[in-house]
């Protein structure tokens, strides 16, 4: 469960990190308040939220069981343990 949450957090942080790298490369002062105007922060936040929303849609669409699949829970057959599966 930690991996999907970590992916979403990293996707949210990515635009801010990319902007910080841009500021560092252009020697504009990464920690200077003037380099982080509210307009830029709002734009970065919108891009970050769009990335997170796109990843939610991507993972919902392309991961998990195929449509119409049934889950067969773990059970015992002839004294042997058969793990759960999606069929």
Secondary structure, DSSP 8 states (H G I E B T S, - for coil): -HHHHHHHHHHHHHHHHHHHHHHHHTTS-TT-GGGS-HHHHHHHHHHHHHHHHHHHHHHHHHSSS-TT--EE--EEETTEEE--EE-
